Amino acid sequence: MNINNQTIIGALVAEDYRTAAIFKKHGIDFCCNGNRSIADACIDKKIDAQLLITSLLQTAAHNNSIIADYNGWPLDLLADYIEKKHHRYVQTSIQDIVPFLQKVAKVHGANHPELILVEKLFMESAQELTQHMLKEEKILFPLIRKMVTNTDGTESGACNTVKSPIQAMMLEHEIEGGRFREIARLTNNYTVPEDACNTYKVTFSLLKEFEEDLHLHIHLENNILFPKAIAMETLLTVY
């Protein structure tokens, strides 16, 4: 695998998702801001690009890990997978996290006021993500599925293009990514304090898992599904 300073982060993670762990370790956003080069990301984080590249190459060289080849999936299959796995995960996890987070903020908020803000941010995220996923399921994903099965080219008219809803979804992804970066900062990357009860610990564990799933969720859309859908639409329109 060829990895250098000008390698685009999102494209690299799309090719081999194992490299995402290296970017996470260095605090580099590969999903919402995956369109940057390694060089630009390293300048922003003030880290040695060559050391990062060496770690990425070492990770990519290990062939003993079984990884899903999301990059090679048909677009309708990928849309189905995102909807059935990640959308359902978000829906069920919100139901689990909200009561725990509300209880922890009520009981421990006096000693840990950051919990009040974490609760507020997560409630905002839960509401926005619910609406976001509904728009994908009702508007964008059906357009992608229709395009995959449409051998005669896409229908004319701006209302049928995938570009406009994709731009809207990517903007919303950026907002959600920002919310969870703030939640991670407020919780010191989900580090529980010494006076944390079991509910506190479980809540932070669930929040961390939620963020990790969201990273993969957004990555699959921003770096694989969306650019390939735009490319397919362009190709069908030309022919």
N, C-alpha and C positions, 0 to 999 in steps of 0.2 A: 504494500500500500504506500502510495506517495503522499507524504505529509510534509508541508513546508510552511513558511511564514504567511504565504498568501492563500493557504487552504481555508475555505469557508467553513466555519464551525458547524453550522446546521447541516451542510452537505456531508461533512465527515461523520457526524452522529447518525445521519440517515443511512450511511453506508455500513457503519458498525456501531451499534448502540452501546457497546461496552465502553467506548471512549467517553460516553457521557459522565461516567464516574470520575474521570480525571478532571473534566471541566468543573464538576460539582465540588471536588476537593479544593479547587483554586477559586471558587466563588464566581465562575464564569457562566453567564446565562446562555445556554445553548438552544433554548426553545423560543422565547419571545424575541431575543436579540441574536438569533442564530445566523443572521445574514452578514455578520462581521468576519473579517479574516482573523487568523490566530494572532498575527502581529498587532492588529488594532486592539484586540481584547487584552493582550499582554501589556501594551502601553497603558491602557486604562487601569489595569490592576497592578501595574508596576511590578511585574514578574518577568523572569528570564524566559524568553520565548523558546530558546533552544532546549532548556531543561524540560519545558512543557512538551515540546515535540518529541523528545526522547521518551518521556513517559507514555505518550500516545502511541508511539511506534512499538514500544514493548507490550502494551496492552493489545494492540492490533495483531501482533505476531503470535499470540497464544491462540491456537486453534482448537483447544480442548473444551471450549465453552460452546454450548448449543444456544444460538441466538436466533430470534425470529427475523426473517428477511422481509421486514415490512416494506423495504424499498422495492422489492420485486412483486408485491401483491397487486392484483388488479384493483383499480380505484374503487369499484363498487364493493369489493370484498373488504377493503380497508375502511370504507365508510361504515359498513355493517359492523365491523369489529369495534370501531371507535364508539359507535352508538350502543352496542350491546355490552361491551366491557366497561369502557370508561364513563359513559353517560350514566349507566346503571350504578356504577360504583359511586359516582358523585351523589346521586339521588339517595342511595341507602346510607352513605357515610354522613351526609348532612343530618339525617334523622338520628344517627348515633351520637354525633359530636355536639349538636346544639344543646341538649339537656345537660350533658356533662360540663360543657363550657359555661353554661349559665350557672350551674351549681358551684363550680370552682370560683367563678368571678364573684359570686355572692358571699361565699364563705371566706375566701382568701384575698378579696379585692382590697381590703383595708391595708393589709401588709404588703400586698403586691399590686399596686394600682395599675400596672401595665396590663393586667388581666382584663380590666374594664375596656381598654382600647382594643385588645385582642378579640374580645367578644364582639365588639362593634364592627371591627373589620371583617370577621368571619361571617357575621350575619349579613353584611353587605355583599360579601362574596357569594354566599349561599343564594341570595335573591337574584343577583346578577347572573350567576352561572346557570341557574334554573331557566331563566329567560333566554340566555345565550344558547343553551343546548336545544331548547324548543325551536328556535329560529333555524338552527342547523338541521334539525330533524324534519321540519316542515317546509323549509325553503331550499337551503343549499344542498343537502345530501340528495334529495330527490332530483335536483338539476344534474348532479354528477352522475347518478344512476341512469338517468334518461340519456345523458350524453354518451355513456359507455355503450348503451344498446342502440344508439342512433347511428346507423351506418351511412345515412344520407347527408350528414352534417347537421349542425345545430340550427334551430329555428332562428329567424331574424327577430330583432327587437331587443332593446336594452334590458327589458324585464326578464329575458331568458339567459342573459350572460351570467357566468359564475364570478366574474371579476368584481362586481360591486358588492355582493354579499361576502366574498372572501376578504375584501378590504375592511369591511365592517367587523368581521369576526376577528381579524388579526389585531385591530385596534382594541377590541374588548379583551383579547388575550393579553395584550400589553398591560392593560389596567389590572387584570387579575394577577399577573406576574408581579406587578408592583405591590399589590396588597399583601401577597404572601412573602415578599422580600421584607416588608415592614413587620409582619407577624414573626418571621424568623429572627429579625433584629431585636424585637421587643422581648422575645423569649430566650435570647442568647442561643439561637439554633436549637430550641426545644430542650434546653437544659433545666431540669427540675431543681428547685431550691431545697435546702435541707429540711425545711418544715413541710414539705409536700406530702399530702396524703395519697392513698392509692388512686383515688379518683383524679387527682391532679396529675399523677404519673400517666394514667391511662389516657387522659385528655391530650396531653402533650404527645404521646405516642401516636394517637389517632391523627392529630394535626400534622405531624411530620409525615406520616404515611400518605395523608391526603395531598400534601404538597408534592411529594415524590411522584404520586400518580398523575397529578396535574402537569408536572414537567413532561412526562412521557406523552400524555394526552395532547398537550399543545405542540410538542415536537412532531408528533405524527401528522398533525394538521398543517402547521406552519412550514415544515421542512420537507414533507413528502406529499401529502394529499393535495394541498392547495396549489403548489407550483406545478404539479403534474396535471391537475385539472385545468389550469390556465393553458398549459402547453397543449393539452389534448383539444381544448376548445379552439385554440388558434389553428391547429392542424386541420380540424374538421371544417372550420370556416374557409380556409384556403382551398380545400378540395370540394 
